[in-house]
């Protein structure tokens, strides 16, 4: 009689324990499977493209692109600033470079470029200034060890996200025109700027006060 009376309570407690165990297991699995900039770097450093067949190269490039696309915004910025894609870029053919850039650019970035070009000249200059400022702040943060998974030493010798020569061209030539006429190598160098520009555009700041 006593056991029958308390059995529903025991079953309820058991069900709660099982649910918590399942939830905890799911959390651990999700955490371990989450793609990070460090995991992308580890994969890029573990593969030698020059030793792969054409089919294996295509599969490896797709996996790297998929991993980059799965990163959070901050982790993706970190990967770009750390030049992780460039670990393979010099080993790619021109065709592979073009396909890789197209595969890893954020969704809607071409529409973003078109919207950017529609801004008044003053707004465009201000937006570029804001974009480059944010990138330099991110570089400084990463160099001081403030980025995800970064130490101060890992960011100290990192080259700037955009060379002074490219920065001058970005400021003097229409960005959309410059991008469309650029080589795959230049497009790769512009990638961090374009991604940061998209964040600035999506924030709505360039459109305020129009």
PENORGI-V594036 format. One record per pair of residues at least 4 apart in sequence whose C-alpha atoms are under 7 Angstrom apart, sorted by the first residue. I is the first residue (numbers start at 1). J is the second residue. D is the distance in Angstrom with one decimal. If there is no record, write none. Layout:
# PENORGI-V594036
i	j	d
I	J	D
I	J	D
This chain:
# PENORGI-V594036
i	j	d
1	5	6.2
2	6	6.4
3	7	5.8
6	10	6.4
7	11	6.1
8	12	6.1
9	13	6.2
10	14	6.1
11	15	6.1
12	16	6.3
13	17	6.2
14	18	6.2
15	19	6.1
16	20	6.2
17	21	6.1
18	22	6.1
19	23	6.1
20	24	6.0
21	25	6.1
22	26	6.1
23	27	6.2
24	28	6.2
25	29	6.1
26	30	6.0
27	31	6.0
28	32	6.1
29	33	6.1
30	34	6.0
35	39	6.3
35	67	6.5
35	70	6.4
35	71	5.8
36	40	6.4
36	71	6.1
36	75	6.2
37	41	6.2
37	75	5.5
37	76	6.8
37	78	6.6
37	79	5.3
38	42	6.1
38	149	6.9
39	43	6.2
40	44	6.1
40	67	6.4
41	45	6.0
41	84	5.9
42	46	6.1
43	47	6.6
44	87	6.7
49	57	6.2
49	91	6.8
50	91	7.0
52	56	5.5
52	57	5.6
53	57	6.0
54	58	6.3
55	59	6.3
56	60	6.1
57	61	6.0
58	62	6.1
59	63	6.2
60	64	6.2
61	65	6.1
62	66	6.0
63	67	6.1
64	68	6.2
65	69	6.2
65	100	6.8
65	103	6.5
65	104	5.7
66	70	6.2
67	71	6.6
68	76	6.5
68	104	6.9
69	104	6.2
71	75	5.6
71	76	5.3
72	76	5.9
73	77	6.2
74	78	6.2
75	79	6.2
75	148	6.8
76	80	6.2
77	81	6.1
77	192	7.0
78	82	6.0
78	147	6.9
79	83	6.2
79	84	5.5
80	84	6.3
80	192	5.9
81	161	6.1
85	89	6.2
86	90	6.7
88	92	6.6
89	97	6.8
92	96	5.6
92	97	5.9
93	97	6.1
94	98	6.2
95	99	6.2
96	100	5.9
97	101	6.1
97	184	6.0
98	102	6.3
98	184	5.7
99	103	6.1
100	104	6.2
101	105	6.1
101	188	6.7
105	109	6.9
106	195	6.9
108	112	6.2
109	113	6.2
109	198	6.7
110	114	6.3
111	115	6.2
112	116	6.1
112	198	6.4
113	117	6.2
113	176	5.9
114	118	6.6
115	119	6.9
116	124	6.8
119	123	5.9
119	124	5.9
120	124	6.3
121	125	6.3
122	126	6.2
123	127	6.0
123	206	6.3
124	128	6.2
125	129	6.2
126	130	6.1
127	131	6.1
127	206	6.1
128	132	6.1
129	133	6.0
130	134	6.2
131	135	6.3
131	193	7.0
131	196	5.9
131	197	5.4
131	200	6.6
132	136	6.1
133	137	6.2
134	138	6.2
135	139	6.2
135	196	7.0
136	140	6.1
137	141	6.1
138	142	6.1
139	143	6.0
140	144	6.3
141	145	6.4
141	146	4.9
141	147	6.2
142	146	5.0
142	147	4.5
142	150	6.6
142	155	5.7
143	152	5.4
143	154	7.0
143	155	3.8
143	156	4.9
144	152	4.7
144	155	7.0
145	150	5.1
145	151	4.3
145	152	4.1
146	150	6.7
150	154	6.4
151	155	7.0
152	156	6.4
161	192	6.6
162	166	6.3
162	167	6.1
162	189	6.7
162	190	7.0
163	167	6.1
164	168	6.1
165	169	6.5
166	170	6.1
167	171	6.3
168	172	6.2
169	173	5.6
170	174	6.9
170	175	5.8
173	178	6.2
174	178	6.0
175	179	6.0
176	180	6.2
177	181	6.2
178	182	6.0
179	187	6.5
182	186	5.8
182	187	6.2
183	187	6.2
184	188	6.2
185	189	6.4
186	190	6.2
187	191	6.1
190	194	6.1
191	195	6.1
192	196	6.1
193	197	5.9
194	198	6.1
195	199	6.5
196	200	6.4
197	201	6.1
198	202	6.0
199	203	6.2
200	204	7.0
200	205	6.8
201	205	6.7
201	206	6.2
204	208	6.7
